[in-house]
Amino acid sequence: MEKTLSIIKPNAIEDNNIGNIISRFEKEGLRIAAAKFTHLSKEKAEGFYIEHKERPFFGSLVSFMTSGPVMLMVLEGDNAIMKNREIMGATNPEEAAEGTLRKLYAKSLEANAVHGSDSPQSAEREVSYFFDTNEVLGRF
Ligand code: CMP
């Protein structure tokens, strides 16, 4: 069983799509192993996206991710990292396949509805960045 971090971004929460997104994960065989509804501080968002620090969109991305609440989740299942990435679709919603979460719920490249870890290394870092061991199913 693999774990991956998923974030429902502020635009999808504003648009009332939390349930639609979670139910899609469950229908596709992923389990919600942890969940937290929170409003990120600037420091927490900057730390999360630290690998993009030098990119021109970094400041705007941090402002967007702190503009409203987010839903942080750990998804668990066989091949969860790749499966979540398939369900989300391409980062840029204009390039996302029909029926993917980003095609359905993104507003723009920045407000692209969901985030998902891109590798086992980033999943490990991202899950432990937001969740304590005793907050994740199977580790209570
Ligand atoms: P996410 O999967 O959360 O990872 C980094 C985020 O930066 C990405 O989704 C987009 O929301 C945002 N972003 C904004 N501009 C770009 C860009 N040019 N390339 C990649 N990501 C971008």
Backbone and ligand atoms as CSV (ligand in chain L), in Angstrom:
chain,resi,resn,atom,element,x,y,z
A,1,MET,N,N,0.835,-1.209,0.000
A,1,MET,CA,C,0.000,0.000,0.000
A,1,MET,C,C,0.865,1.252,0.000
A,2,GLU,N,N,0.572,2.126,-0.943
A,2,GLU,CA,C,1.363,3.362,-1.063
A,2,GLU,C,C,0.530,4.536,-0.535
A,3,LYS,N,N,1.233,5.558,-0.044
A,3,LYS,CA,C,0.545,6.770,0.424
A,3,LYS,C,C,1.005,7.971,-0.396
A,4,THR,N,N,0.097,8.921,-0.574
A,4,THR,CA,C,0.444,10.145,-1.287
A,4,THR,C,C,-0.297,11.314,-0.658
A,5,LEU,N,N,0.269,12.523,-0.793
A,5,LEU,CA,C,-0.417,13.705,-0.259
A,5,LEU,C,C,-1.279,14.336,-1.340
A,6,SER,N,N,-2.494,14.675,-0.951
A,6,SER,CA,C,-3.410,15.388,-1.845
A,6,SER,C,C,-3.830,16.680,-1.159
A,7,ILE,N,N,-3.893,17.762,-1.925
A,7,ILE,CA,C,-4.437,19.020,-1.395
A,7,ILE,C,C,-5.591,19.455,-2.292
A,8,ILE,N,N,-6.739,19.724,-1.685
A,8,ILE,CA,C,-7.816,20.396,-2.415
A,8,ILE,C,C,-7.571,21.890,-2.214
A,9,LYS,N,N,-7.354,22.576,-3.317
A,9,LYS,CA,C,-6.905,23.977,-3.267
A,9,LYS,C,C,-8.082,24.941,-3.041
A,10,PRO,N,N,-7.766,26.197,-2.651
A,10,PRO,CA,C,-8.832,27.152,-2.293
A,10,PRO,C,C,-9.913,27.342,-3.361
A,11,ASN,N,N,-9.564,27.287,-4.646
A,11,ASN,CA,C,-10.608,27.521,-5.661
A,11,ASN,C,C,-11.655,26.410,-5.668
A,12,ALA,N,N,-11.222,25.166,-5.437
A,12,ALA,CA,C,-12.163,24.043,-5.457
A,12,ALA,C,C,-13.040,24.062,-4.205
A,13,ILE,N,N,-12.499,24.562,-3.105
A,13,ILE,CA,C,-13.293,24.680,-1.878
A,13,ILE,C,C,-14.327,25.788,-2.051
A,14,GLU,N,N,-13.884,26.921,-2.593
A,14,GLU,CA,C,-14.792,28.043,-2.878
A,14,GLU,C,C,-15.954,27.586,-3.787
A,15,ASP,N,N,-15.642,26.738,-4.739
A,15,ASP,CA,C,-16.660,26.272,-5.700
A,15,ASP,C,C,-17.485,25.076,-5.204
A,16,ASN,N,N,-17.284,24.695,-3.920
A,16,ASN,CA,C,-18.105,23.650,-3.297
A,16,ASN,C,C,-17.872,22.266,-3.921
A,17,ASN,N,N,-16.614,21.984,-4.253
A,17,ASN,CA,C,-16.320,20.705,-4.903
A,17,ASN,C,C,-15.559,19.705,-4.029
A,18,ILE,N,N,-15.512,19.932,-2.720
A,18,ILE,CA,C,-14.793,18.990,-1.836
A,18,ILE,C,C,-15.370,17.582,-1.980
A,19,GLY,N,N,-16.674,17.476,-1.853
A,19,GLY,CA,C,-17.324,16.161,-1.904
A,19,GLY,C,C,-17.116,15.475,-3.242
A,20,ASN,N,N,-17.238,16.239,-4.321
A,20,ASN,CA,C,-17.041,15.655,-5.653
A,20,ASN,C,C,-15.637,15.070,-5.789
A,21,ILE,N,N,-14.657,15.787,-5.266
A,21,ILE,CA,C,-13.263,15.349,-5.403
A,21,ILE,C,C,-12.992,14.118,-4.535
A,22,ILE,N,N,-13.432,14.174,-3.282
A,22,ILE,CA,C,-13.196,13.031,-2.389
A,22,ILE,C,C,-13.915,11.789,-2.911
A,23,SER,N,N,-15.132,11.977,-3.392
A,23,SER,CA,C,-15.877,10.799,-3.846
A,23,SER,C,C,-15.217,10.188,-5.072
A,24,ARG,N,N,-14.607,11.008,-5.905
A,24,ARG,CA,C,-13.861,10.489,-7.061
A,24,ARG,C,C,-12.688,9.610,-6.612
A,25,PHE,N,N,-11.938,10.091,-5.599
A,25,PHE,CA,C,-10.815,9.282,-5.088
A,25,PHE,C,C,-11.331,7.925,-4.596
A,26,GLU,N,N,-12.408,7.950,-3.832
A,26,GLU,CA,C,-12.945,6.697,-3.278
A,26,GLU,C,C,-13.443,5.771,-4.387
A,27,LYS,N,N,-14.113,6.345,-5.369
A,27,LYS,CA,C,-14.615,5.515,-6.485
A,27,LYS,C,C,-13.484,4.854,-7.245
A,28,GLU,N,N,-12.331,5.517,-7.286
A,28,GLU,CA,C,-11.196,4.974,-8.038
A,28,GLU,C,C,-10.323,4.058,-7.179
A,29,GLY,N,N,-10.787,3.744,-5.975
A,29,GLY,CA,C,-10.110,2.746,-5.155
A,29,GLY,C,C,-9.072,3.289,-4.182
A,30,LEU,N,N,-9.029,4.616,-4.023
A,30,LEU,CA,C,-8.102,5.180,-3.030
A,30,LEU,C,C,-8.861,5.377,-1.713
A,31,ARG,N,N,-8.134,5.233,-0.611
A,31,ARG,CA,C,-8.740,5.397,0.707
A,31,ARG,C,C,-8.231,6.713,1.315
A,32,ILE,N,N,-9.121,7.437,2.007
A,32,ILE,CA,C,-8.694,8.653,2.710
A,32,ILE,C,C,-8.084,8.196,4.035
A,33,ALA,N,N,-6.761,8.257,4.126
A,33,ALA,CA,C,-6.066,7.741,5.315
A,33,ALA,C,C,-5.820,8.830,6.353
A,34,ALA,N,N,-6.052,10.090,5.961
A,34,ALA,CA,C,-5.933,11.225,6.884
A,34,ALA,C,C,-6.554,12.422,6.193
A,35,ALA,N,N,-7.095,13.347,6.989
A,35,ALA,CA,C,-7.680,14.544,6.388
A,35,ALA,C,C,-7.662,15.683,7.394
A,36,LYS,N,N,-7.445,16.890,6.878
A,36,LYS,CA,C,-7.338,18.073,7.720
A,36,LYS,C,C,-7.791,19.272,6.905
A,37,PHE,N,N,-8.712,20.028,7.481
A,37,PHE,CA,C,-9.194,21.243,6.835
A,37,PHE,C,C,-8.467,22.395,7.521
A,38,THR,N,N,-7.723,23.188,6.777
A,38,THR,CA,C,-6.917,24.222,7.431
A,38,THR,C,C,-6.712,25.428,6.529
A,39,HIS,N,N,-6.203,26.494,7.105
A,39,HIS,CA,C,-5.844,27.686,6.334
A,39,HIS,C,C,-4.331,27.841,6.486
A,40,LEU,N,N,-3.579,27.665,5.409
A,40,LEU,CA,C,-2.116,27.679,5.497
A,40,LEU,C,C,-1.586,29.073,5.815
A,41,SER,N,N,-0.573,29.140,6.669
A,41,SER,CA,C,0.155,30.399,6.870
A,41,SER,C,C,1.093,30.588,5.675
A,42,LYS,N,N,1.582,31.816,5.513
A,42,LYS,CA,C,2.535,32.109,4.430
A,42,LYS,C,C,3.786,31.228,4.586
A,43,GLU,N,N,4.253,31.084,5.831
A,43,GLU,CA,C,5.470,30.304,6.089
A,43,GLU,C,C,5.258,28.827,5.736
A,44,LYS,N,N,4.097,28.311,6.098
A,44,LYS,CA,C,3.826,26.888,5.848
A,44,LYS,C,C,3.712,26.635,4.331
A,45,ALA,N,N,3.063,27.550,3.614
A,45,ALA,CA,C,2.917,27.388,2.159
A,45,ALA,C,C,4.282,27.536,1.473
A,46,GLU,N,N,5.084,28.490,1.908
A,46,GLU,CA,C,6.422,28.679,1.319
A,46,GLU,C,C,7.281,27.444,1.537
A,47,GLY,N,N,7.222,26.891,2.725
A,47,GLY,CA,C,8.009,25.693,3.028
A,47,GLY,C,C,7.563,24.504,2.196
A,48,PHE,N,N,6.269,24.400,1.990
A,48,PHE,CA,C,5.745,23.281,1.213
A,48,PHE,C,C,6.237,23.347,-0.232
A,49,TYR,N,N,6.220,24.550,-0.805
A,49,TYR,CA,C,6.589,24.721,-2.220
A,49,TYR,C,C,8.040,25.176,-2.392
A,50,ILE,N,N,8.889,24.852,-1.431
A,50,ILE,CA,C,10.268,25.368,-1.413
A,50,ILE,C,C,11.039,25.053,-2.710
A,51,GLU,N,N,10.719,23.912,-3.325
A,51,GLU,CA,C,11.452,23.545,-4.556
A,51,GLU,C,C,11.151,24.521,-5.703
A,52,HIS,N,N,10.080,25.301,-5.572
A,52,HIS,CA,C,9.726,26.276,-6.620
A,52,HIS,C,C,10.166,27.694,-6.252
A,53,LYS,N,N,10.959,27.829,-5.194
A,53,LYS,CA,C,11.306,29.155,-4.643
A,53,LYS,C,C,11.841,30.135,-5.683
A,54,GLU,N,N,12.629,29.634,-6.618
A,54,GLU,CA,C,13.243,30.523,-7.617
A,54,GLU,C,C,12.371,30.726,-8.856
A,55,ARG,N,N,11.237,30.050,-8.923
A,55,ARG,CA,C,10.377,30.176,-10.115
A,55,ARG,C,C,9.614,31.496,-10.065
A,56,PRO,N,N,9.334,32.082,-11.230
A,56,PRO,CA,C,8.664,33.394,-11.243
A,56,PRO,C,C,7.259,33.368,-10.639
A,57,PHE,N,N,6.630,32.185,-10.605
A,57,PHE,CA,C,5.255,32.118,-10.101
A,57,PHE,C,C,5.177,31.859,-8.600
A,58,PHE,N,N,6.346,31.761,-7.920
A,58,PHE,CA,C,6.357,31.343,-6.517
A,58,PHE,C,C,5.507,32.259,-5.610
A,59,GLY,N,N,5.724,33.569,-5.699
A,59,GLY,CA,C,5.005,34.514,-4.827
A,59,GLY,C,C,3.505,34.435,-5.041
A,60,SER,N,N,3.119,34.398,-6.289
A,60,SER,CA,C,1.697,34.337,-6.626
A,60,SER,C,C,1.077,33.013,-6.148
A,61,LEU,N,N,1.831,31.922,-6.305
A,61,LEU,CA,C,1.356,30.605,-5.861
A,61,LEU,C,C,1.124,30.597,-4.343
A,62,VAL,N,N,2.071,31.161,-3.606
A,62,VAL,CA,C,1.940,31.211,-2.142
A,62,VAL,C,C,0.736,32.082,-1.761
A,63,SER,N,N,0.551,33.222,-2.419
A,63,SER,CA,C,-0.626,34.070,-2.131
A,63,SER,C,C,-1.913,33.309,-2.395
A,64,PHE,N,N,-1.960,32.607,-3.517
A,64,PHE,CA,C,-3.171,31.853,-3.844
A,64,PHE,C,C,-3.434,30.760,-2.803
A,65,MET,N,N,-2.392,30.028,-2.429
A,65,MET,CA,C,-2.582,28.899,-1.507
A,65,MET,C,C,-2.923,29.342,-0.085
A,66,THR,N,N,-2.718,30.632,0.201
A,66,THR,CA,C,-3.089,31.163,1.525
A,66,THR,C,C,-4.330,32.055,1.429
A,67,SER,N,N,-4.968,32.084,0.281
A,67,SER,CA,C,-6.120,32.982,0.066
A,67,SER,C,C,-7.411,32.427,0.666
A,68,GLY,N,N,-7.409,31.172,1.038
A,68,GLY,CA,C,-8.603,30.548,1.611
A,68,GLY,C,C,-8.219,29.196,2.159
A,69,PRO,N,N,-9.187,28.480,2.733
A,69,PRO,CA,C,-8.861,27.175,3.313
A,69,PRO,C,C,-8.464,26.139,2.274
A,70,VAL,N,N,-7.739,25.158,2.738
A,70,VAL,CA,C,-7.376,24.004,1.901
A,70,VAL,C,C,-7.755,22.738,2.661
A,71,MET,N,N,-7.918,21.659,1.924
A,71,MET,CA,C,-8.154,20.350,2.544
A,71,MET,C,C,-6.936,19.493,2.257
A,72,LEU,N,N,-6.246,19.092,3.319
A,72,LEU,CA,C,-5.053,18.253,3.187
A,72,LEU,C,C,-5.470,16.813,3.423
A,73,MET,N,N,-5.019,15.919,2.567
A,73,MET,CA,C,-5.386,14.506,2.734
A,73,MET,C,C,-4.207,13.594,2.436
A,74,VAL,N,N,-4.209,12.448,3.101
A,74,VAL,CA,C,-3.320,11.370,2.709
A,74,VAL,C,C,-4.198,10.336,2.016
A,75,LEU,N,N,-3.857,9.996,0.784
A,75,LEU,CA,C,-4.567,8.961,0.038
A,75,LEU,C,C,-3.726,7.701,0.072
A,76,GLU,N,N,-4.398,6.584,0.233
A,76,GLU,CA,C,-3.691,5.312,0.341
A,76,GLU,C,C,-4.280,4.305,-0.648
A,77,GLY,N,N,-3.422,3.507,-1.248
A,77,GLY,CA,C,-3.898,2.460,-2.151
A,77,GLY,C,C,-2.743,1.905,-2.964
A,78,ASP,N,N,-3.052,0.881,-3.760
A,78,ASP,CA,C,-2.036,0.338,-4.668
A,78,ASP,C,C,-1.650,1.424,-5.656
A,79,ASN,N,N,-0.363,1.678,-5.795
A,79,ASN,CA,C,0.096,2.633,-6.798
A,79,ASN,C,C,-0.553,4.020,-6.623
A,80,ALA,N,N,-0.753,4.423,-5.355
A,80,ALA,CA,C,-1.545,5.628,-5.052
A,80,ALA,C,C,-0.976,6.901,-5.696
A,81,ILE,N,N,0.342,7.007,-5.779
A,81,ILE,CA,C,0.944,8.243,-6.315
A,81,ILE,C,C,0.571,8.416,-7.786
A,82,MET,N,N,0.793,7.365,-8.574
A,82,MET,CA,C,0.477,7.427,-10.015
A,82,MET,C,C,-1.021,7.503,-10.250
A,83,LYS,N,N,-1.759,6.740,-9.459
A,83,LYS,CA,C,-3.216,6.725,-9.642
A,83,LYS,C,C,-3.791,8.129,-9.379
A,84,ASN,N,N,-3.319,8.763,-8.303
A,84,ASN,CA,C,-3.786,10.123,-8.003
A,84,ASN,C,C,-3.420,11.080,-9.130
A,85,ARG,N,N,-2.226,10.926,-9.704
A,85,ARG,CA,C,-1.803,11.829,-10.783
A,85,ARG,C,C,-2.660,11.627,-12.033
A,86,GLU,N,N,-3.059,10.399,-12.271
A,86,GLU,CA,C,-3.957,10.150,-13.418
A,86,GLU,C,C,-5.335,10.772,-13.178
A,87,ILE,N,N,-5.817,10.643,-11.957
A,87,ILE,CA,C,-7.148,11.191,-11.634
A,87,ILE,C,C,-7.127,12.726,-11.736
A,88,MET,N,N,-5.985,13.328,-11.309
A,88,MET,CA,C,-5.881,14.806,-11.344
A,88,MET,C,C,-5.768,15.344,-12.768
A,89,GLY,N,N,-4.997,14.656,-13.621
A,89,GLY,CA,C,-4.719,15.183,-14.955
A,89,GLY,C,C,-3.531,16.133,-14.944
A,90,ALA,N,N,-3.184,16.657,-16.106
A,90,ALA,CA,C,-1.999,17.515,-16.250
A,90,ALA,C,C,-2.107,18.768,-15.379
A,91,THR,N,N,-0.926,19.255,-14.928
A,91,THR,CA,C,-0.872,20.449,-14.073
A,91,THR,C,C,-1.632,21.610,-14.702
A,92,ASN,N,N,-1.409,21.807,-16.003
A,92,ASN,CA,C,-2.106,22.874,-16.717
A,92,ASN,C,C,-3.473,22.347,-17.189
A,93,PRO,N,N,-4.548,22.912,-16.673
A,93,PRO,CA,C,-5.874,22.377,-17.030
A,93,PRO,C,C,-6.158,22.392,-18.529
A,94,GLU,N,N,-5.485,23.287,-19.258
A,94,GLU,CA,C,-5.687,23.309,-20.717
A,94,GLU,C,C,-5.142,22.039,-21.374
A,95,GLU,N,N,-4.205,21.395,-20.674
A,95,GLU,CA,C,-3.620,20.157,-21.209
A,95,GLU,C,C,-4.194,18.905,-20.535
A,96,ALA,N,N,-5.080,19.089,-19.574
A,96,ALA,CA,C,-5.617,17.943,-18.815
A,96,ALA,C,C,-6.662,17.193,-19.634
A,97,ALA,N,N,-6.633,15.866,-19.518
A,97,ALA,CA,C,-7.573,15.018,-20.272
A,97,ALA,C,C,-9.001,15.214,-19.763
A,98,GLU,N,N,-9.942,14.970,-20.646
A,98,GLU,CA,C,-11.368,15.029,-20.302
A,98,GLU,C,C,-11.648,14.153,-19.088
A,99,GLY,N,N,-12.453,14.674,-18.185
A,99,GLY,CA,C,-12.887,13.872,-17.037
A,99,GLY,C,C,-11.932,13.903,-15.859
A,100,THR,N,N,-10.717,14.463,-16.034
A,100,THR,CA,C,-9.794,14.550,-14.896
A,100,THR,C,C,-10.232,15.694,-13.974
A,101,LEU,N,N,-9.767,15.626,-12.718
A,101,LEU,CA,C,-10.186,16.639,-11.742
A,101,LEU,C,C,-9.804,18.049,-12.179
A,102,ARG,N,N,-8.627,18.176,-12.781
A,102,ARG,CA,C,-8.209,19.526,-13.192
A,102,ARG,C,C,-9.022,20.018,-14.386
A,103,LYS,N,N,-9.351,19.109,-15.274
A,103,LYS,CA,C,-10.205,19.507,-16.402
A,103,LYS,C,C,-11.571,19.952,-15.887
A,104,LEU,N,N,-12.066,19.224,-14.881
A,104,LEU,CA,C,-13.411,19.511,-14.382
A,104,LEU,C,C,-13.456,20.742,-13.475
A,105,TYR,N,N,-12.434,20.903,-12.607
A,105,TYR,CA,C,-12.573,21.858,-11.511
A,105,TYR,C,C,-11.533,22.974,-11.455
A,106,ALA,N,N,-10.521,22.968,-12.333
A,106,ALA,CA,C,-9.510,24.038,-12.282
A,106,ALA,C,C,-10.037,25.319,-12.924
A,107,LYS,N,N,-9.487,26.445,-12.439
A,107,LYS,CA,C,-9.811,27.738,-13.056
A,107,LYS,C,C,-8.656,28.231,-13.918
A,108,SER,N,N,-7.429,27.816,-13.557
A,108,SER,CA,C,-6.221,28.291,-14.242
A,108,SER,C,C,-5.065,27.368,-13.858
A,109,LEU,N,N,-3.901,27.624,-14.423
A,109,LEU,CA,C,-2.706,26.844,-14.078
A,109,LEU,C,C,-2.420,26.938,-12.579
A,110,GLU,N,N,-2.595,28.131,-12.021
A,110,GLU,CA,C,-2.344,28.308,-10.585
A,110,GLU,C,C,-3.505,27.721,-9.760
A,111,ALA,N,N,-4.713,28.118,-10.092
A,111,ALA,CA,C,-5.899,27.643,-9.357
A,111,ALA,C,C,-6.360,26.335,-10.009
A,112,ASN,N,N,-5.486,25.317,-9.897
A,112,ASN,CA,C,-5.739,24.079,-10.637
A,112,ASN,C,C,-6.372,22.982,-9.771
A,113,ALA,N,N,-7.105,23.414,-8.761
A,113,ALA,CA,C,-8.025,22.573,-7.974
A,113,ALA,C,C,-7.379,21.597,-6.996
A,114,VAL,N,N,-6.344,20.891,-7.436
A,114,VAL,CA,C,-5.740,19.868,-6.574
A,114,VAL,C,C,-4.223,19.814,-6.761
A,115,HIS,N,N,-3.567,19.381,-5.696
A,115,HIS,CA,C,-2.135,19.058,-5.759
A,115,HIS,C,C,-1.982,17.587,-5.410
A,116,GLY,N,N,-0.981,16.930,-5.985
A,116,GLY,CA,C,-0.652,15.569,-5.586
A,116,GLY,C,C,0.848,15.358,-5.650
A,117,SER,N,N,1.373,14.566,-4.735
A,117,SER,CA,C,2.816,14.277,-4.720
A,117,SER,C,C,3.229,13.650,-6.048
A,118,ASP,N,N,4.469,13.948,-6.492
A,118,ASP,CA,C,4.896,13.460,-7.815
A,118,ASP,C,C,5.865,12.285,-7.775
A,119,SER,N,N,6.275,11.846,-6.584
A,119,SER,CA,C,7.218,10.719,-6.490
A,119,SER,C,C,7.159,10.169,-5.071
A,120,PRO,N,N,7.683,8.955,-4.861
A,120,PRO,CA,C,7.702,8.409,-3.491
A,120,PRO,C,C,8.460,9.315,-2.524
A,121,GLN,N,N,9.549,9.931,-3.001
A,121,GLN,CA,C,10.326,10.814,-2.124
A,121,GLN,C,C,9.502,12.035,-1.720
A,122,SER,N,N,8.819,12.653,-2.691
A,122,SER,CA,C,8.042,13.838,-2.331
A,122,SER,C,C,6.814,13.438,-1.504
A,123,ALA,N,N,6.232,12.275,-1.757
A,123,ALA,CA,C,5.088,11.835,-0.950
A,123,ALA,C,C,5.507,11.713,0.515
A,124,GLU,N,N,6.638,11.105,0.737
A,124,GLU,CA,C,7.152,10.928,2.107
A,124,GLU,C,C,7.342,12.293,2.786
A,125,ARG,N,N,7.989,13.203,2.070
A,125,ARG,CA,C,8.238,14.537,2.625
A,125,ARG,C,C,6.925,15.283,2.863
A,126,GLU,N,N,6.034,15.245,1.884
A,126,GLU,CA,C,4.805,16.049,1.942
A,126,GLU,C,C,3.839,15.526,3.005
A,127,VAL,N,N,3.714,14.198,3.135
A,127,VAL,CA,C,2.830,13.647,4.170
A,127,VAL,C,C,3.355,14.051,5.547
A,128,SER,N,N,4.653,13.899,5.764
A,128,SER,CA,C,5.164,14.216,7.103
A,128,SER,C,C,5.267,15.718,7.337
A,129,TYR,N,N,5.222,16.515,6.269
A,129,TYR,CA,C,5.223,17.984,6.432
A,129,TYR,C,C,3.911,18.445,7.079
A,130,PHE,N,N,2.817,17.756,6.776
A,130,PHE,CA,C,1.507,18.193,7.272
A,130,PHE,C,C,0.896,17.299,8.342
A,131,PHE,N,N,1.313,16.047,8.435
A,131,PHE,CA,C,0.648,15.119,9.356
A,131,PHE,C,C,1.637,14.479,10.322
A,132,ASP,N,N,1.207,14.408,11.606
A,132,ASP,CA,C,1.951,13.632,12.589
A,132,ASP,C,C,1.625,12.159,12.376
A,133,THR,N,N,2.497,11.304,12.830
A,133,THR,CA,C,2.304,9.859,12.677
A,133,THR,C,C,0.942,9.406,13.195
A,134,ASN,N,N,0.516,9.932,14.336
A,134,ASN,CA,C,-0.742,9.463,14.943
A,134,ASN,C,C,-1.982,10.081,14.304
A,135,GLU,N,N,-1.823,10.818,13.214
A,135,GLU,CA,C,-2.978,11.373,12.495
A,135,GLU,C,C,-3.291,10.585,11.221
A,136,VAL,N,N,-2.492,9.568,10.920
A,136,VAL,CA,C,-2.650,8.834,9.670
A,136,VAL,C,C,-3.149,7.419,9.957
A,137,LEU,N,N,-4.226,7.039,9.251
A,137,LEU,CA,C,-4.846,5.710,9.414
A,137,LEU,C,C,-3.802,4.603,9.305
A,138,GLY,N,N,-3.930,3.632,10.175
A,138,GLY,CA,C,-2.975,2.531,10.142
A,138,GLY,C,C,-1.783,2.810,11.049
A,139,ARG,N,N,-1.719,4.035,11.536
A,139,ARG,CA,C,-0.593,4.349,12.420
A,139,ARG,C,C,-1.089,4.867,13.767
A,140,PHE,N,N,-2.425,4.795,13.992
A,140,PHE,CA,C,-2.966,5.300,15.268
A,140,PHE,C,C,-2.435,4.473,16.426
L,1,CMP,P1,P,1.029,21.922,-7.964
L,1,CMP,O1,O,0.852,20.507,-8.369
L,1,CMP,O2,O,0.422,22.340,-6.673
L,1,CMP,O3,O,2.594,22.260,-7.906
L,1,CMP,C1,C,3.091,23.569,-8.081
L,1,CMP,C2,C,2.039,24.527,-8.519
L,1,CMP,O4,O,2.499,25.743,-9.086
L,1,CMP,C3,C,1.232,23.900,-9.636
L,1,CMP,O5,O,0.425,22.859,-9.127
L,1,CMP,C4,C,0.478,25.099,-10.184
L,1,CMP,O6,O,-0.697,25.375,-9.443
L,1,CMP,C5,C,1.447,26.265,-9.910
L,1,CMP,N1,N,2.028,26.850,-11.112
L,1,CMP,C6,C,1.856,28.118,-11.492
L,1,CMP,N2,N,2.536,28.371,-12.618
L,1,CMP,C7,C,3.150,27.236,-12.970
L,1,CMP,C8,C,3.999,26.848,-14.053
L,1,CMP,N3,N,4.358,27.719,-15.010
L,1,CMP,N4,N,4.440,25.582,-14.099
L,1,CMP,C9,C,4.098,24.702,-13.118
L,1,CMP,N5,N,3.298,25.017,-12.061
L,1,CMP,C10,C,2.834,26.256,-11.996
